[in-house]
Amino acid sequence: MLDVLERSGAPVAHLRLELTETAMLDSVEDCVLKMEQLHAHGVRFSLDDFGTGYASLTYLKRLRSTS
């Protein structure tokens, strides 16, 4: 994804990816790793529908601030 962002020339600071709770729960560790890599390049994140399924506040502790 980073290569696509670079080629597009779009300002990464204006990009915010929205993640759903279920997308995160499929593979929390993999999701966190990818989020950290993208965040290091300026991408920000929003969580959607958090708490509507199986997630709890303990999952939020595993994430660094990416907003």
N, CA, C and O atoms as a Tripos MOL2 file, in Angstrom:
@<TRIPOS>MOLECULE
protein
  268   267    67     0     0
PROTEIN
NO_CHARGES

@<TRIPOS>ATOM
      1 N           0.8080   -1.1870    0.0000 N.3       1 MET1
      2 CA          0.0000    0.0000    0.0000 C.3       1 MET1
      3 C           0.8570    1.2600    0.0000 C.2       1 MET1
      4 O           0.4880    2.2590   -0.6160 O.2       1 MET1
      5 N           1.9800    1.2220    0.6740 N.am      2 LEU2
      6 CA          2.8350    2.4020    0.7170 C.3       2 LEU2
      7 C           3.3280    2.8020   -0.6630 C.2       2 LEU2
      8 O           3.4510    3.9900   -0.9610 O.2       2 LEU2
      9 N           3.6100    1.8180   -1.5050 N.am      3 ASP3
     10 CA          4.0640    2.1490   -2.8530 C.3       3 ASP3
     11 C           2.9580    2.8290   -3.6580 C.2       3 ASP3
     12 O           3.2370    3.7130   -4.4670 O.2       3 ASP3
     13 N           1.7270    2.4300   -3.4470 N.am      4 VAL4
     14 CA          0.5990    3.0610   -4.1270 C.3       4 VAL4
     15 C           0.4570    4.5050   -3.6550 C.2       4 VAL4
     16 O           0.2150    5.4040   -4.4610 O.2       4 VAL4
     17 N           0.6080    4.7260   -2.3540 N.am      5 LEU5
     18 CA          0.5340    6.0850   -1.8240 C.3       5 LEU5
     19 C           1.6260    6.9660   -2.4100 C.2       5 LEU5
     20 O           1.3710    8.1100   -2.7860 O.2       5 LEU5
     21 N           2.8290    6.4390   -2.4880 N.am      6 GLU6
     22 CA          3.9450    7.2160   -3.0430 C.3       6 GLU6
     23 C           3.6950    7.5710   -4.4970 C.2       6 GLU6
     24 O           3.9070    8.7120   -4.9070 O.2       6 GLU6
     25 N           3.2410    6.5880   -5.2850 N.am      7 ARG7
     26 CA          2.9980    6.8320   -6.7040 C.3       7 ARG7
     27 C           1.8510    7.8030   -6.9400 C.2       7 ARG7
     28 O           1.8530    8.5410   -7.9250 O.2       7 ARG7
     29 N           0.8730    7.8060   -6.0440 N.am      8 SER8
     30 CA         -0.2880    8.6820   -6.2360 C.3       8 SER8
     31 C           0.0640   10.1470   -6.0100 C.2       8 SER8
     32 O          -0.5440   11.0410   -6.5980 O.2       8 SER8
     33 N           1.0470   10.3800   -5.1550 N.am      9 GLY9
     34 CA          1.4010   11.7470   -4.8330 C.3       9 GLY9
     35 C           0.4240   12.4190   -3.8830 C.2       9 GLY9
     36 O           0.5760   13.5970   -3.5570 O.2       9 GLY9
     37 N          -0.5790   11.6710   -3.4400 N.am     10 ALA10
     38 CA         -1.5720   12.2220   -2.5150 C.3      10 ALA10
     39 C          -0.9250   12.4690   -1.1530 C.2      10 ALA10
     40 O          -0.0930   11.6760   -0.7110 O.2      10 ALA10
     41 N          -1.2940   13.5450   -0.4950 N.am     11 PRO11
     42 CA         -0.7280   13.8300    0.8240 C.3      11 PRO11
     43 C          -1.2270   12.8150    1.8570 C.2      11 PRO11
     44 O          -2.4190   12.7650    2.1580 O.2      11 PRO11
     45 N          -0.3290   12.0270    2.3830 N.am     12 VAL12
     46 CA         -0.6750   10.9610    3.3230 C.3      12 VAL12
     47 C          -1.3140   11.5310    4.5890 C.2      12 VAL12
     48 O          -2.1240   10.8560    5.2250 O.2      12 VAL12
     49 N          -0.9700   12.7350    4.9530 N.am     13 ALA13
     50 CA         -1.5180   13.3440    6.1560 C.3      13 ALA13
     51 C          -3.0410   13.4960    6.0820 C.2      13 ALA13
     52 O          -3.7000   13.6440    7.1120 O.2      13 ALA13
     53 N          -3.5950   13.4610    4.8800 N.am     14 HIS14
     54 CA         -5.0390   13.5950    4.7150 C.3      14 HIS14
     55 C          -5.7490   12.2460    4.6620 C.2      14 HIS14
     56 O          -6.9710   12.1910    4.5280 O.2      14 HIS14
     57 N          -4.9860   11.1590    4.7660 N.am     15 LEU15
     58 CA         -5.5640    9.8210    4.6680 C.3      15 LEU15
     59 C          -5.8600    9.2760    6.0560 C.2      15 LEU15
     60 O          -5.0070    9.3020    6.9440 O.2      15 LEU15
     61 N          -7.0760    8.7840    6.2290 N.am     16 ARG16
     62 CA         -7.4650    8.1160    7.4760 C.3      16 ARG16
     63 C          -8.1840    6.8330    7.0620 C.2      16 ARG16
     64 O          -9.1960    6.8760    6.3640 O.2      16 ARG16
     65 N          -7.6560    5.7070    7.4960 N.am     17 LEU17
     66 CA         -8.2790    4.4240    7.2020 C.3      17 LEU17
     67 C          -9.2170    4.0440    8.3320 C.2      17 LEU17
     68 O          -8.8910    4.1930    9.5100 O.2      17 LEU17
     69 N         -10.3810    3.5540    7.9550 N.am     18 GLU18
     70 CA        -11.3640    3.1460    8.9520 C.3      18 GLU18
     71 C         -11.3560    1.6230    9.0470 C.2      18 GLU18
     72 O         -11.5300    0.9240    8.0490 O.2      18 GLU18
     73 N         -11.1550    1.1290   10.2540 N.am     19 LEU19
     74 CA        -11.1240   -0.3090   10.4930 C.3      19 LEU19
     75 C         -12.3450   -0.7180   11.2930 C.2      19 LEU19
     76 O         -12.7790   -0.0040   12.1970 O.2      19 LEU19
     77 N         -12.8910   -1.8670   10.9550 N.am     20 THR20
     78 CA        -13.9910   -2.4010   11.7520 C.3      20 THR20
     79 C         -13.4300   -3.3310   12.8100 C.2      20 THR20
     80 O         -12.3110   -3.8290   12.6930 O.2      20 THR20
     81 N         -14.2120   -3.5540   13.8270 N.am     21 GLU21
     82 CA        -13.8000   -4.4420   14.9100 C.3      21 GLU21
     83 C         -13.4850   -5.8350   14.3800 C.2      21 GLU21
     84 O         -12.4860   -6.4310   14.7830 O.2      21 GLU21
     85 N         -14.3030   -6.3560   13.4970 N.am     22 THR22
     86 CA        -14.0810   -7.7180   12.9940 C.3      22 THR22
     87 C         -12.8050   -7.8200   12.1830 C.2      22 THR22
     88 O         -12.1430   -8.8570   12.2090 O.2      22 THR22
     89 N         -12.4460   -6.7730   11.4650 N.am     23 ALA23
     90 CA        -11.1950   -6.7890   10.7000 C.3      23 ALA23
     91 C         -10.0020   -6.8920   11.6370 C.2      23 ALA23
     92 O          -9.0070   -7.5400   11.3120 O.2      23 ALA23
     93 N         -10.0970   -6.2670   12.7790 N.am     24 MET24
     94 CA         -9.0000   -6.3040   13.7360 C.3      24 MET24
     95 C          -8.9170   -7.6460   14.4430 C.2      24 MET24
     96 O          -7.8200   -8.1170   14.7460 O.2      24 MET24
     97 N         -10.0460   -8.2630   14.7080 N.am     25 LEU25
     98 CA        -10.0560   -9.4910   15.4880 C.3      25 LEU25
     99 C          -9.5670  -10.7000   14.7150 C.2      25 LEU25
    100 O          -9.1600  -11.6920   15.3200 O.2      25 LEU25
    101 N          -9.5950  -10.6410   13.3950 N.am     26 ASP26
    102 CA         -9.1320  -11.7740   12.5990 C.3      26 ASP26
    103 C          -7.6810  -12.1060   12.9110 C.2      26 ASP26
    104 O          -7.3270  -13.2790   13.0340 O.2      26 ASP26
    105 N          -6.8500  -11.1010   13.0390 N.am     27 SER27
    106 CA         -5.4390  -11.2940   13.3700 C.3      27 SER27
    107 C          -4.9370  -10.0060   14.0140 C.2      27 SER27
    108 O          -4.4050   -9.1270   13.3360 O.2      27 SER27
    109 N          -5.1090   -9.9070   15.3120 N.am     28 VAL28
    110 CA         -4.7860   -8.6770   16.0220 C.3      28 VAL28
    111 C          -3.3260   -8.3000   15.8520 C.2      28 VAL28
    112 O          -3.0170   -7.1510   15.5340 O.2      28 VAL28
    113 N          -2.4270   -9.2490   16.0580 N.am     29 GLU29
    114 CA         -0.9980   -8.9410   15.9720 C.3      29 GLU29
    115 C          -0.6070   -8.4740   14.5780 C.2      29 GLU29
    116 O           0.1560   -7.5170   14.4420 O.2      29 GLU29
    117 N          -1.1100   -9.1260   13.5480 N.am     30 ASP30
    118 CA         -0.8100   -8.7420   12.1700 C.3      30 ASP30
    119 C          -1.3900   -7.3660   11.8640 C.2      30 ASP30
    120 O          -0.7490   -6.5440   11.2090 O.2      30 ASP30
    121 N          -2.5940   -7.1260   12.3390 N.am     31 CYS31
    122 CA         -3.2440   -5.8380   12.1190 C.3      31 CYS31
    123 C          -2.4580   -4.7140   12.7990 C.2      31 CYS31
    124 O          -2.2380   -3.6610   12.2010 O.2      31 CYS31
    125 N          -2.0380   -4.9340   14.0340 N.am     32 VAL32
    126 CA         -1.2810   -3.9240   14.7690 C.3      32 VAL32
    127 C           0.0370   -3.6300   14.0660 C.2      32 VAL32
    128 O           0.4340   -2.4700   13.9570 O.2      32 VAL32
    129 N           0.7130   -4.6560   13.5920 N.am     33 LEU33
    130 CA          1.9880   -4.4710   12.8870 C.3      33 LEU33
    131 C           1.7960   -3.6180   11.6340 C.2      33 LEU33
    132 O           2.5620   -2.6840   11.3970 O.2      33 LEU33
    133 N           0.7920   -3.9280   10.8430 N.am     34 LYS34
    134 CA          0.5300   -3.1640    9.6260 C.3      34 LYS34
    135 C           0.1270   -1.7320    9.9460 C.2      34 LYS34
    136 O           0.5360   -0.7970    9.2580 O.2      34 LYS34
    137 N          -0.6740   -1.5650   10.9910 N.am     35 MET35
    138 CA         -1.0790   -0.2180   11.3850 C.3      35 MET35
    139 C           0.1300    0.6040   11.8150 C.2      35 MET35
    140 O           0.2370    1.7810   11.4690 O.2      35 MET35
    141 N           1.0350   -0.0070   12.5630 N.am     36 GLU36
    142 CA          2.2340    0.7130   13.0080 C.3      36 GLU36
    143 C           3.1000    1.1310   11.8260 C.2      36 GLU36
    144 O           3.6450    2.2340   11.8100 O.2      36 GLU36
    145 N           3.2270    0.2490   10.8370 N.am     37 GLN37
    146 CA          4.0250    0.5650    9.6510 C.3      37 GLN37
    147 C           3.4090    1.7170    8.8740 C.2      37 GLN37
    148 O           4.1170    2.6320    8.4540 O.2      37 GLN37
    149 N           2.1070    1.6800    8.6810 N.am     38 LEU38
    150 CA          1.4270    2.7560    7.9550 C.3      38 LEU38
    151 C           1.4460    4.0530    8.7520 C.2      38 LEU38
    152 O           1.6290    5.1310    8.1870 O.2      38 LEU38
    153 N           1.2590    3.9490   10.0540 N.am     39 HIS39
    154 CA          1.2570    5.1340   10.9040 C.3      39 HIS39
    155 C           2.6200    5.8200   10.8830 C.2      39 HIS39
    156 O           2.7000    7.0470   10.9470 O.2      39 HIS39
    157 N           3.6750    5.0430   10.7950 N.am     40 ALA40
    158 CA          5.0240    5.6120   10.7270 C.3      40 ALA40
    159 C           5.2000    6.4790    9.4820 C.2      40 ALA40
    160 O           6.0900    7.3270    9.4320 O.2      40 ALA40
    161 N           4.3500    6.2650    8.4800 N.am     41 HIS41
    162 CA          4.4040    7.0680    7.2540 C.3      41 HIS41
    163 C           3.3340    8.1510    7.2240 C.2      41 HIS41
    164 O           3.1470    8.8180    6.2070 O.2      41 HIS41
    165 N           2.6290    8.3230    8.3470 N.am     42 GLY42
    166 CA          1.6670    9.4180    8.4330 C.3      42 GLY42
    167 C           0.2070    9.0430    8.2820 C.2      42 GLY42
    168 O          -0.6630    9.9070    8.4020 O.2      42 GLY42
    169 N          -0.0880    7.7680    8.0200 N.am     43 VAL43
    170 CA         -1.4800    7.3380    7.8780 C.3      43 VAL43
    171 C          -2.1290    7.2880    9.2610 C.2      43 VAL43
    172 O          -1.5180    6.8340   10.2290 O.2      43 VAL43
    173 N          -3.3780    7.7620    9.3430 N.am     44 ARG44
    174 CA         -4.1070    7.7300   10.6070 C.3      44 ARG44
    175 C          -5.2710    6.7460   10.4980 C.2      44 ARG44
    176 O          -5.6530    6.3440    9.4000 O.2      44 ARG44
    177 N          -5.8250    6.3670   11.6380 N.am     45 PHE45
    178 CA         -6.8630    5.3430   11.6650 C.3      45 PHE45
    179 C          -8.0520    5.7520   12.5250 C.2      45 PHE45
    180 O          -7.9380    6.5330   13.4700 O.2      45 PHE45
    181 N          -9.1900    5.1890   12.1550 N.am     46 SER46
    182 CA        -10.4140    5.3120   12.9390 C.3      46 SER46
    183 C         -10.9710    3.9100   13.1170 C.2      46 SER46
    184 O         -10.8510    3.0730   12.2230 O.2      46 SER46
    185 N         -11.5780    3.6520   14.2670 N.am     47 LEU47
    186 CA        -12.2200    2.3660   14.5210 C.3      47 LEU47
    187 C         -13.7190    2.5410   14.3920 C.2      47 LEU47
    188 O         -14.2910    3.4780   14.9480 O.2      47 LEU47
    189 N         -14.3560    1.6390   13.6590 N.am     48 ASP48
    190 CA        -15.7910    1.7000   13.4390 C.3      48 ASP48
    191 C         -16.4480    0.5020   14.1090 C.2      48 ASP48
    192 O         -15.8890   -0.5950   14.1110 O.2      48 ASP48
    193 N         -17.6090    0.7030   14.6670 N.am     49 ASP49
    194 CA        -18.3970   -0.3700   15.2850 C.3      49 ASP49
    195 C         -17.6660   -1.0670   16.4220 C.2      49 ASP49
    196 O         -17.9580   -2.2220   16.7310 O.2      49 ASP49
    197 N         -16.7200   -0.3790   17.0470 N.am     50 PHE50
    198 CA        -15.9700   -1.0100   18.1180 C.3      50 PHE50
    199 C         -16.8820   -1.2340   19.3160 C.2      50 PHE50
    200 O         -17.6070   -0.3310   19.7350 O.2      50 PHE50
    201 N         -16.8410   -2.4420   19.8620 N.am     51 GLY51
    202 CA        -17.6530   -2.7870   21.0210 C.3      51 GLY51
    203 C         -18.9820   -3.4020   20.6660 C.2      51 GLY51
    204 O         -19.7480   -3.7670   21.5580 O.2      51 GLY51
    205 N         -19.2810   -3.5280   19.3700 N.am     52 THR52
    206 CA        -20.5560   -4.1210   18.9760 C.3      52 THR52
    207 C         -20.4760   -5.6350   18.8940 C.2      52 THR52
    208 O         -21.5010   -6.3110   18.8130 O.2      52 THR52
    209 N         -19.2680   -6.1650   18.9130 N.am     53 GLY53
    210 CA        -19.0900   -7.6150   18.8200 C.3      53 GLY53
    211 C         -18.3620   -8.1470   20.0270 C.2      53 GLY53
    212 O         -18.8000   -7.9620   21.1620 O.2      53 GLY53
    213 N         -17.2390   -8.8140   19.7790 N.am     54 TYR54
    214 CA        -16.5120   -9.4860   20.8440 C.3      54 TYR54
    215 C         -15.4030   -8.6430   21.4640 C.2      54 TYR54
    216 O         -14.8170   -9.0460   22.4680 O.2      54 TYR54
    217 N         -15.1140   -7.5190   20.9060 N.am     55 ALA55
    218 CA        -13.9720   -6.7310   21.3590 C.3      55 ALA55
    219 C         -14.2280   -6.1190   22.7360 C.2      55 ALA55
    220 O         -15.3680   -5.9240   23.1580 O.2      55 ALA55
    221 N         -13.1480   -5.8310   23.3980 N.am     56 SER56
    222 CA        -13.2330   -5.1720   24.6870 C.3      56 SER56
    223 C         -12.1720   -4.0870   24.7430 C.2      56 SER56
    224 O         -11.3810   -3.9250   23.8130 O.2      56 SER56
    225 N         -12.1660   -3.3610   25.8220 N.am     57 LEU57
    226 CA        -11.1930   -2.2850   25.9730 C.3      57 LEU57
    227 C          -9.7610   -2.8080   26.0280 C.2      57 LEU57
    228 O          -8.8260   -2.0480   25.7780 O.2      57 LEU57
    229 N          -9.5700   -4.0740   26.3470 N.am     58 THR58
    230 CA         -8.2110   -4.6180   26.3890 C.3      58 THR58
    231 C          -7.5740   -4.5970   25.0080 C.2      58 THR58
    232 O          -6.3520   -4.4960   24.9010 O.2      58 THR58
    233 N          -8.3730   -4.6910   23.9450 N.am     59 TYR59
    234 CA         -7.8140   -4.6060   22.5940 C.3      59 TYR59
    235 C          -7.2730   -3.2180   22.3120 C.2      59 TYR59
    236 O          -6.2660   -3.0690   21.6200 O.2      59 TYR59
    237 N          -7.9350   -2.2070   22.8410 N.am     60 LEU60
    238 CA         -7.4550   -0.8510   22.6170 C.3      60 LEU60
    239 C          -6.0880   -0.6170   23.2540 C.2      60 LEU60
    240 O          -5.2910    0.1680   22.7410 O.2      60 LEU60
    241 N          -5.8170   -1.2850   24.3540 N.am     61 LYS61
    242 CA         -4.5340   -1.1450   25.0160 C.3      61 LYS61
    243 C          -3.3910   -1.6520   24.1400 C.2      61 LYS61
    244 O          -2.2510   -1.2120   24.2850 O.2      61 LYS61
    245 N          -3.6970   -2.5810   23.2270 N.am     62 ARG62
    246 CA         -2.6620   -3.1530   22.3620 C.3      62 ARG62
    247 C          -2.2970   -2.2200   21.2210 C.2      62 ARG62
    248 O          -1.2880   -2.4210   20.5450 O.2      62 ARG62
    249 N          -3.1150   -1.2030   21.0080 N.am     63 LEU63
    250 CA         -2.8830   -0.2670   19.9190 C.3      63 LEU63
    251 C          -2.2690    1.0070   20.4560 C.2      63 LEU63
    252 O          -2.6810    1.5120   21.5000 O.2      63 LEU63
    253 N          -1.3080    1.5150   19.7600 N.am     64 ARG64
    254 CA         -0.7740    2.8310   20.0910 C.3      64 ARG64
    255 C          -1.6960    3.8640   19.4980 C.2      64 ARG64
    256 O          -2.5360    3.5410   18.6580 O.2      64 ARG64
    257 N          -1.5530    5.0820   19.9140 N.am     65 SER65
    258 CA         -2.3780    6.1400   19.3620 C.3      65 SER65
    259 C          -2.0160    6.3450   17.9000 C.2      65 SER65
    260 O          -0.8670    6.6460   17.5770 O.2      65 SER65
    261 N          -2.9970    6.1800   17.0130 N.am     66 THR66
    262 CA         -2.7620    6.3420   15.5790 C.3      66 THR66
    263 C          -3.6820    7.3930   14.9980 C.2      66 THR66
    264 O          -3.9150    7.4270   13.7900 O.2      66 THR66
    265 N          -4.1990    8.2430   15.8480 N.am     67 SER67
    266 CA         -5.1000    9.2700   15.3210 C.3      67 SER67
    267 C          -4.3620   10.5640   15.1340 C.2      67 SER67
    268 O          -4.9510   11.5530   14.6970 O.2      67 SER67
@<TRIPOS>BOND
     1     1     2 1
     2     2     3 1
     3     3     4 2
     4     3     5 am
     5     5     6 1
     6     6     7 1
     7     7     8 2
     8     7     9 am
     9     9    10 1
    10    10    11 1
    11    11    12 2
    12    11    13 am
    13    13    14 1
    14    14    15 1
    15    15    16 2
    16    15    17 am
    17    17    18 1
    18    18    19 1
    19    19    20 2
    20    19    21 am
    21    21    22 1
    22    22    23 1
    23    23    24 2
    24    23    25 am
    25    25    26 1
    26    26    27 1
    27    27    28 2
    28    27    29 am
    29    29    30 1
    30    30    31 1
    31    31    32 2
    32    31    33 am
    33    33    34 1
    34    34    35 1
    35    35    36 2
    36    35    37 am
    37    37    38 1
    38    38    39 1
    39    39    40 2
    40    39    41 am
    41    41    42 1
    42    42    43 1
    43    43    44 2
    44    43    45 am
    45    45    46 1
    46    46    47 1
    47    47    48 2
    48    47    49 am
    49    49    50 1
    50    50    51 1
    51    51    52 2
    52    51    53 am
    53    53    54 1
    54    54    55 1
    55    55    56 2
    56    55    57 am
    57    57    58 1
    58    58    59 1
    59    59    60 2
    60    59    61 am
    61    61    62 1
    62    62    63 1
    63    63    64 2
    64    63    65 am
    65    65    66 1
    66    66    67 1
    67    67    68 2
    68    67    69 am
    69    69    70 1
    70    70    71 1
    71    71    72 2
    72    71    73 am
    73    73    74 1
    74    74    75 1
    75    75    76 2
    76    75    77 am
    77    77    78 1
    78    78    79 1
    79    79    80 2
    80    79    81 am
    81    81    82 1
    82    82    83 1
    83    83    84 2
    84    83    85 am
    85    85    86 1
    86    86    87 1
    87    87    88 2
    88    87    89 am
    89    89    90 1
    90    90    91 1
    91    91    92 2
    92    91    93 am
    93    93    94 1
    94    94    95 1
    95    95    96 2
    96    95    97 am
    97    97    98 1
    98    98    99 1
    99    99   100 2
   100    99   101 am
   101   101   102 1
   102   102   103 1
   103   103   104 2
   104   103   105 am
   105   105   106 1
   106   106   107 1
   107   107   108 2
   108   107   109 am
   109   109   110 1
   110   110   111 1
   111   111   112 2
   112   111   113 am
   113   113   114 1
   114   114   115 1
   115   115   116 2
   116   115   117 am
   117   117   118 1
   118   118   119 1
   119   119   120 2
   120   119   121 am
   121   121   122 1
   122   122   123 1
   123   123   124 2
   124   123   125 am
   125   125   126 1
   126   126   127 1
   127   127   128 2
   128   127   129 am
   129   129   130 1
   130   130   131 1
   131   131   132 2
   132   131   133 am
   133   133   134 1
   134   134   135 1
   135   135   136 2
   136   135   137 am
   137   137   138 1
   138   138   139 1
   139   139   140 2
   140   139   141 am
   141   141   142 1
   142   142   143 1
   143   143   144 2
   144   143   145 am
   145   145   146 1
   146   146   147 1
   147   147   148 2
   148   147   149 am
   149   149   150 1
   150   150   151 1
   151   151   152 2
   152   151   153 am
   153   153   154 1
   154   154   155 1
   155   155   156 2
   156   155   157 am
   157   157   158 1
   158   158   159 1
   159   159   160 2
   160   159   161 am
   161   161   162 1
   162   162   163 1
   163   163   164 2
   164   163   165 am
   165   165   166 1
   166   166   167 1
   167   167   168 2
   168   167   169 am
   169   169   170 1
   170   170   171 1
   171   171   172 2
   172   171   173 am
   173   173   174 1
   174   174   175 1
   175   175   176 2
   176   175   177 am
   177   177   178 1
   178   178   179 1
   179   179   180 2
   180   179   181 am
   181   181   182 1
   182   182   183 1
   183   183   184 2
   184   183   185 am
   185   185   186 1
   186   186   187 1
   187   187   188 2
   188   187   189 am
   189   189   190 1
   190   190   191 1
   191   191   192 2
   192   191   193 am
   193   193   194 1
   194   194   195 1
   195   195   196 2
   196   195   197 am
   197   197   198 1
   198   198   199 1
   199   199   200 2
   200   199   201 am
   201   201   202 1
   202   202   203 1
   203   203   204 2
   204   203   205 am
   205   205   206 1
   206   206   207 1
   207   207   208 2
   208   207   209 am
   209   209   210 1
   210   210   211 1
   211   211   212 2
   212   211   213 am
   213   213   214 1
   214   214   215 1
   215   215   216 2
   216   215   217 am
   217   217   218 1
   218   218   219 1
   219   219   220 2
   220   219   221 am
   221   221   222 1
   222   222   223 1
   223   223   224 2
   224   223   225 am
   225   225   226 1
   226   226   227 1
   227   227   228 2
   228   227   229 am
   229   229   230 1
   230   230   231 1
   231   231   232 2
   232   231   233 am
   233   233   234 1
   234   234   235 1
   235   235   236 2
   236   235   237 am
   237   237   238 1
   238   238   239 1
   239   239   240 2
   240   239   241 am
   241   241   242 1
   242   242   243 1
   243   243   244 2
   244   243   245 am
   245   245   246 1
   246   246   247 1
   247   247   248 2
   248   247   249 am
   249   249   250 1
   250   250   251 1
   251   251   252 2
   252   251   253 am
   253   253   254 1
   254   254   255 1
   255   255   256 2
   256   255   257 am
   257   257   258 1
   258   258   259 1
   259   259   260 2
   260   259   261 am
   261   261   262 1
   262   262   263 1
   263   263   264 2
   264   263   265 am
   265   265   266 1
   266   266   267 1
   267   267   268 2
@<TRIPOS>SUBSTRUCTURE
     1 MET1         2 RESIDUE 1 A MET
     2 LEU2         6 RESIDUE 1 A LEU
     3 ASP3        10 RESIDUE 1 A ASP
     4 VAL4        14 RESIDUE 1 A VAL
     5 LEU5        18 RESIDUE 1 A LEU
     6 GLU6        22 RESIDUE 1 A GLU
     7 ARG7        26 RESIDUE 1 A ARG
     8 SER8        30 RESIDUE 1 A SER
     9 GLY9        34 RESIDUE 1 A GLY
    10 ALA10       38 RESIDUE 1 A ALA
    11 PRO11       42 RESIDUE 1 A PRO
    12 VAL12       46 RESIDUE 1 A VAL
    13 ALA13       50 RESIDUE 1 A ALA
    14 HIS14       54 RESIDUE 1 A HIS
    15 LEU15       58 RESIDUE 1 A LEU
    16 ARG16       62 RESIDUE 1 A ARG
    17 LEU17       66 RESIDUE 1 A LEU
    18 GLU18       70 RESIDUE 1 A GLU
    19 LEU19       74 RESIDUE 1 A LEU
    20 THR20       78 RESIDUE 1 A THR
    21 GLU21       82 RESIDUE 1 A GLU
    22 THR22       86 RESIDUE 1 A THR
    23 ALA23       90 RESIDUE 1 A ALA
    24 MET24       94 RESIDUE 1 A MET
    25 LEU25       98 RESIDUE 1 A LEU
    26 ASP26      102 RESIDUE 1 A ASP
    27 SER27      106 RESIDUE 1 A SER
    28 VAL28      110 RESIDUE 1 A VAL
    29 GLU29      114 RESIDUE 1 A GLU
    30 ASP30      118 RESIDUE 1 A ASP
    31 CYS31      122 RESIDUE 1 A CYS
    32 VAL32      126 RESIDUE 1 A VAL
    33 LEU33      130 RESIDUE 1 A LEU
    34 LYS34      134 RESIDUE 1 A LYS
    35 MET35      138 RESIDUE 1 A MET
    36 GLU36      142 RESIDUE 1 A GLU
    37 GLN37      146 RESIDUE 1 A GLN
    38 LEU38      150 RESIDUE 1 A LEU
    39 HIS39      154 RESIDUE 1 A HIS
    40 ALA40      158 RESIDUE 1 A ALA
    41 HIS41      162 RESIDUE 1 A HIS
    42 GLY42      166 RESIDUE 1 A GLY
    43 VAL43      170 RESIDUE 1 A VAL
    44 ARG44      174 RESIDUE 1 A ARG
    45 PHE45      178 RESIDUE 1 A PHE
    46 SER46      182 RESIDUE 1 A SER
    47 LEU47      186 RESIDUE 1 A LEU
    48 ASP48      190 RESIDUE 1 A ASP
    49 ASP49      194 RESIDUE 1 A ASP
    50 PHE50      198 RESIDUE 1 A PHE
    51 GLY51      202 RESIDUE 1 A GLY
    52 THR52      206 RESIDUE 1 A THR
    53 GLY53      210 RESIDUE 1 A GLY
    54 TYR54      214 RESIDUE 1 A TYR
    55 ALA55      218 RESIDUE 1 A ALA
    56 SER56      222 RESIDUE 1 A SER
    57 LEU57      226 RESIDUE 1 A LEU
    58 THR58      230 RESIDUE 1 A THR
    59 TYR59      234 RESIDUE 1 A TYR
    60 LEU60      238 RESIDUE 1 A LEU
    61 LYS61      242 RESIDUE 1 A LYS
    62 ARG62      246 RESIDUE 1 A ARG
    63 LEU63      250 RESIDUE 1 A LEU
    64 ARG64      254 RESIDUE 1 A ARG
    65 SER65      258 RESIDUE 1 A SER
    66 THR66      262 RESIDUE 1 A THR
    67 SER67      266 RESIDUE 1 A SER
